[in-house]
Amino acid sequence: MAMSKGCTIALVVFAIFVLLLIIGIVVVWINKDKIAEASLEYMTKAAEKEITANLPPGYTPESVHSIIEAFKDGVKSKDIDPQEISRIATAFQVAIKDKTIDQEEGAHVLELIVEALPPGTIPADSTRSVVPALDSLPVVPDSL
């Protein structure tokens, strides 16, 4: 029994769709590094712009820029653990969810980046000047 004309057309359309899907997958696979680099560039530009617009205390636009650049370099050179990159990307997505990054969210993203970077990657003056936590201050006896 032969296939009807409509069934043959549907089969040809399906075969073309599958072929285009395979070609698309191959193109993405071949260009995955370029796509990843473009995504990194877009994400870091957006993060830098948003964080600089509402600068966290203790940071300057220059320090934010140097931290972001060190992050990009660390990702490109594979010096940063992929799990850390994922954590930073998730923190950025959560921070930008409401279309803006406030000072606390910006500081959190920057601190995650600094923690993920290998030691000595960024200049010491680029990091936030941290006020010591109350727990780390020496205890003074009440009898004084």
BALO-732314 format. One record per atom (N, C-alpha, C): x, y, z; residue in three letters. Coordinates in pm, whole numbers, plus 32768, in hexadecimal, padded with zeros to 4 digits. Layout:
// BALO-732314
XYZALA/...
This chain:
// BALO-732314
80547F8C8000MET/800080008000MET/805A807C8000MET/804380DA7FABALA/809481527F9BALA/806581BE7FFCALA/80C48218801DMET/80A182878076MET/805182EF802AMET/7FF9832F8070SER/7FAB83998031SER/80068413801CSER/7FD9846D7FC7LYS/802784E47FA6LYS/803C853B8023LYS/7FD9854A8076GLY/7FE3859A80F1GLY/8047855F8153GLY/804984DD815ECYS/80A7849981B9CYS/813784AB8186CYS/814A84A38103THR/81CF84B680C9THR/8201854480E3THR/81AA85A680D2ILE/81D0863280EBILE/81F58646817EILE/81A6860D81D7ALA/81C286198266ALA/824885D98288ALA/82668568824CLEU/82E485248264LEU/835B85768231LEU/834D85B581BDVAL/83B6860A8186VAL/83CB868481DEVAL/835F86C3820AVAL/836987388262VAL/83AD871182E5VAL/838A869F831CPHE/83C886708398PHE/845E86568383PHE/848086188314ALA/850E85FC82F5ALA/855D867E82E8ALA/852486E382A7ILE/85678765829AILE/857987A58323ILE/8512879E8377PHE/851A87D583FEPHE/858A8792844EPHE/8592870E8448VAL/85FB86C48490VAL/868586EA845AVAL/869286F683D7LEU/8710871D839ALEU/873B87A883C8LEU/86DD880783C8LEU/86FD888F83F7LEU/8723888F848BLEU/86E1883E84DBLEU/870188338569LEU/878F87FE857BLEU/87B487998531ILE/883B875F853AILE/88A387C6850EILE/8887880E84A2ILE/88E488768473ILE/88F488E284DDILE/8886890A851BGLY/888B896E8586GLY/88DF894285FCGLY/88CF88C48624ILE/891D888E8693ILE/89B1888D8671ILE/89D2886485F8VAL/8A5E885F85CEVAL/8A9A88EC85CDVAL/8A4F894E8598VAL/8A8189D88594VAL/8A998A0D8621VAL/8A3C89F4867DVAL/8A4D8A218707VAL/8AC589DB8746VAL/8AD4895A872ETRP/8B44890E8768TRP/8BCA89448736TRP/8BD1896186B4ILE/8C4D8994867AILE/8C708A1E86B3ILE/8C0B8A6E86CCASN/8C1F8AF886FAASN/8C088B0A878FASN/8C0D8A9D87DBLYS/8BEC8AA6886ALYS/8C498B0388B6LYS/8CC98B078892ASP/8D268B6088D8ASP/8D068BF388BBASP/8CE48C12883FLYS/8CBF8C9B881BLYS/8C3E8CC48860LYS/8BE08C678868ILE/8B608C8488A9ILE/8B768C99893EILE/8BC88C46897CALA/8BE58C548A0BALA/8C2C8CD88A27ALA/8C8B8CFD89D1GLU/8CD48D7A89E3GLU/8C778DF389D4GLU/8C1E8DEE8972ALA/8BBF8E5B895EALA/8B608E6589D6ALA/8B358DF38A0ASER/8ADD8DF48A80SER/8B258E2E8AFASER/8BA38E078B0CLEU/8BF38E3B8B7BLEU/8C038ED28B6ELEU/8C228F008AF7GLU/8C338F908ADFGLU/8BB38FDD8AFDGLU/8B428FA88AD0TYR/8AC18FE88AE7TYR/8AA08FEC8B7CTYR/8AB28F7B8BC1MET/8A908F758C4FMET/8AE98FD28CA1MET/8B6B8FD48C84THR/8BC590278CD3THR/8BAF90BC8CBATHR/8B9190E18C3DLYS/8B72916E8C1FLYS/8AF6919A8C6BLYS/8A9091458C68ALA/8A1391658CAEALA/8A2B916E8D44ALA/8A7891108D7BALA/8A9491128E0BALA/8AE1918F8E31ALA/8B4891AF8DE6GLU/8B9992268E05GLU/8B4492A58DFDGLU/8AF292AF8D97LYS/8A9E93268D86LYS/8A3C93358DFBLYS/89FA92C88E1EGLU/899692CE8E89GLU/89D692E68F12GLU/8A4692A48F2DILE/8A8792B48FAFILE/8AC193418FBBILE/8AFC93748F50THR/8B3593FB8F52THR/8AC894648F61THR/8A52944B8F29ALA/89E494AB8F32ALA/89B694BE8FC2ALA/89C294579014ASN/899A945F90A1ASN/8A0D942690F4ASN/8A7B946D90F3LEU/8AFB94419129LEU/8AF3941B91BDLEU/8B1D93A091DEPRO/8B1F9378926BPRO/8B8993C792B8PRO/8B7493DF9338PRO/8BD894279388PRO/8C5D93DC9387PRO/8CCA9427937DGLY/8D4D93EB9380GLY/8D8493C992F6GLY/8D3393D9928ETYR/8D5F93BD9206TYR/8D60943D91B5TYR/8DB694419151THR/8DB894AF90F1THR/8D9694759068THR/8D7294CA9008PRO/8D5A94948F81PRO/8DD5944A8F4APRO/8E4B947D8F6CGLU/8EC7943C8F3DGLU/8EDA93B38F7DGLU/8EBB93A98FFFSER/8ECC93279042SER/8E6792C1900DSER/8DED92ED8FF2VAL/8D8992948FB8VAL/8DBA92648F2FVAL/8DEF92C08EE0HIS/8E21929D8E5BHIS/8E9392378E65HIS/8EF0924D8EC0SER/8F6291F18ECASER/8F3691678EFBSER/8ED491618F54ILE/8EA190E18F84ILE/8E5B90968F12ILE/8E0990DE8EC5ILE/8DC290A08E55ILE/8E25906F8DEBILE/8E8B90C08DCEGLU/8EF090998D6AGLU/8F3D901D8D9AGLU/8F5F901A8E1AALA/8FA68FA58E51ALA/8F4D8F298E48ALA/8ECC8F3B8E5DPHE/8E6D8ECB8E51PHE/8E6A8E988DC1PHE/8E5E8EF48D61LYS/8E5C8ECB8CD3LYS/8EDC8E808CAFLYS/8F4E8EB78CDAASP/8FCE8E768CBCASP/8FD68DEC8CFDASP/8FA48DE18D79GLY/8FA58D618DBFGLY/8F4D8CF98D7DGLY/8EDC8D258D48VAL/8E838CC78D02VAL/8EC48C998C80VAL/8EFC8CF98C36LYS/8F3B8CD78BB5LYS/8FB28C798BC7LYS/90018C908C31SER/90778C3C8C48SER/90568BBE8C98SER/8FD78BAE8CBBLYS/8FA68B3A8D06LYS/8FE68B2E8D91LYS/90088BA38DCCASP/903E8BA68E54ASP/8FD18BA48EBEASP/8F558BB88E94ILE/8EE48BBA8EF2ILE/8E948B3A8EE1ILE/8E758AFB8F50ASP/8E278A808F51ASP/8D9E8A988F10ASP/8D738A418EB6PRO/8CEF8A528E76PRO/8C7B8A5B8ED9PRO/8C878A188F4CGLN/8C1D8A238FB1GLN/8C178AB18FEAGLN/8C8B8AF08FF9GLU/8C8E8B7B9029GLU/8C518BD88FC1GLU/8C708BBF8F42ILE/8C368C108ED7ILE/8B9E8C048EDAILE/8B6E8B8C8EEDSER/8ADE8B748EF5SER/8AA18BBD8F6DSER/8AE58BB98FDFARG/8AB58C009057ARG/8AAC8C96903FARG/8B138CCD8FFEILE/8B178D5D8FE2ILE/8AA98D828F80ILE/8A988D328F17ALA/8A308D4D8EB3ALA/89A58D488EF3ALA/89918CE68F4BTHR/89108CDB8F91THR/88F98D548FEBTHR/895F8D7E9033ALA/89528DF4908BALA/89338E709039ALA/89728E7C8FC4PHE/89578EEF8F6EPHE/88C78EEA8F3APHE/88988E748F11GLN/88108E678EDFGLN/87AA8E888F4CGLN/87C58E5C8FC5VAL/876A8E7B9035VAL/876C8F129050VAL/87E38F4D904CALA/87F08FDC9068ALA/87AA90318FFFALA/87B190098F81ILE/877A90598F15ILE/86E7903B8EFBILE/86B08FDC8F46LYS/86248FB18F31LYS/85C290268F33LYS/85D990858F8CASP/857F90F98F97ASP/85AC916D8F3EASP/85FE91518EDBLYS/862D91B08E75LYS/869492158EA9LYS/86BF92068F24THR/8726925E8F5BTHR/877492138FC6THR/87F0923C8FDAILE/884391FF9043ILE/885B926990AEILE/882E924E9128ASP/884692AE9192ASP/88D3929A91C9ASP/88FA92F09226GLN/898492ED925AGLN/89A69268929BGLN/894A923192E8GLU/896491B3932DGLU/8974914092C9GLU/891F913B9264GLU/892990D291FFGLU/89AB90DF91B0GLU/89CF915B918EGLY/8A4B91739145GLY/8AC491489195GLY/8AC4916B9215ALA/8B349143926CALA/8B3D90AB9275ALA/8AC99069927DHIS/8AC88FD69285HIS/8B058F979207HIS/8ADD8FC89193VAL/8B138F929115VAL/8BA98FAA910DVAL/8BD490239130LEU/8C649042912CLEU/8CB38FEA918ELEU/8C7D8FD49204GLU/8CC28F829267GLU/8CCC8EF09237GLU/8C638EBE91F6LEU/8C698E3791BFLEU/8CD68E2C9155LEU/8CE18E949102ILE/8D478E949099ILE/8DD28E9590D7ILE/8DE78EED9139VAL/8E6B8EF89179VAL/8E908E7491BCVAL/8E2F8E3291FDGLU/8E498DB1923EGLU/8E6D8D4691D8GLU/8E338D4D9160ALA/8E4A8CE790F9ALA/8ED08CF990B2ALA/8F048D7290B3LEU/8F828D8D906DLEU/8FF88D5290B7LEU/905C8D24906CPRO/90D68CF590AFPRO/91178D6890FCPRO/91588D4A916DPRO/91978DB491BCPRO/91FC8E049168PRO/91FC8E87917FGLY/925A8EDF913AGLY/92308F0590AEGLY/91B68EE19086THR/91878EFE8FFFTHR/91678F928FECTHR/912D8FCF9053ILE/9109905C9049ILE/915990AC90AEILE/9172912A9090PRO/91BB917F90F0PRO/916F918B9173PRO/91B8919491E1ALA/917A919B9265ALA/911F92159273ALA/913E9282922EASP/90EB92F9923DASP/906992EF91EEASP/9054928391A4SER/8FD992719159SER/8F6C923191ACSER/8F9291F3921ATHR/8F2D91B0926CTHR/8EF3921292D0THR/8E8491EC9303ARG/8E3A92409360ARG/8E86925093E2ARG/8E8592C89418SER/8EBF92DB949CSER/8E5992A99501SER/8E79923C9541VAL/8E1991F89597VAL/8E2C92259628VAL/8DBF924A9667VAL/8DBF926B96F5VAL/8DBA91E79740VAL/8E1291D297A4PRO/8E13915097E8PRO/8D8C9132982APRO/8D6690B69825ALA/8CEA908D9865ALA/8CFB909798FCALA/8C8D90A99942LEU/8C9290B799D4LEU/8CD0903B9A14LEU/8CBA8FC699DBASP/8CF08F4A9A14ASP/8D898F499A12ASP/8DC58F9199B4SER/8E578F8C99A8SER/8E9D8FF499FESER/8E53904D9A3ELEU/8E8F90B49A92LEU/8EB790779B18LEU/8F2390AA9B54PRO/8F4C90739BD7PRO/8EE490939C42PRO/8ED790389C9FVAL/8E7990499D0DVAL/8EBD909A9D7AVAL/8E7991049DA5VAL/8EAE91589E10VAL/8E6191379E8EVAL/8EA891189EFAPRO/8E5E90F69F77PRO/8E0F916E9FA9PRO/8D9D91519FEBASP/8D4691BAA020ASP/8D859204A096ASP/8DE591CAA0D8SER/8E1E9203A151SER/8E78927CA137SER/8E95929AA0BBLEU/8EED930DA0A0LEU/8EAA938CA0B4LEU/
